[in-house]
């Protein structure tokens, strides 16, 4: 084969290879862009002590609802951020969670709620209709009994404070940054929960029970000591 023909064939093969590489690179870029556009919504539940340090506004995506406009103080420490969409908040007496479907009503309920306010917020693409959400029982806390619905979802317990995880989002899908809404313990401090015994699976006592017993014993010892002194 003449040298010119060989050179031409090599040039054509090189051009085809470059074209394939260019198409592959373009597809890879499109794939990365597509993945970047997919923002997974994250549902977060927290308990915030008053003063909250929160300001609210109407939901910004054209749907009815409430969004966090500003966040500082206790709310920021609990993990809330400006832009979070409020899905639920505590009722007037703190015994239920109400859908955040109206700004004025949300402000009134939160203002009336004593001491600590519970929130469930959505961070990311908040694709839900707040007008269709039912009321929920207040989050289970140490010493509070679980409802039948909460027992069905109860999967983990915080070994530091006894908070029982009952959110619809599976516990394993919560990010590593998830913290206990009651005591801010990290995710690693949660253990699988046994609904029948009300304790961590494996027969171990939950830390709050041990703490209460130790406290009572300690107070008893102090009283006995003071009695001997006086």
Secondary structure by P-SEA (a helix, b strand, c coil): ccaaaaaaaaaaaaaaaaaaaaaaaaaaaaaaaaaaabbbbbbbbbccccccccccccccccccccccccccccccccccccccccccccccccccccccccaaaaaaaaaacccbbbbbbbccccccccccbbbbcccccccccccaaaaaacccccccccccccccccccccccccccccccccccccccccccccccccccccaaaaaaaaaaaaaaaaaaaaaaac
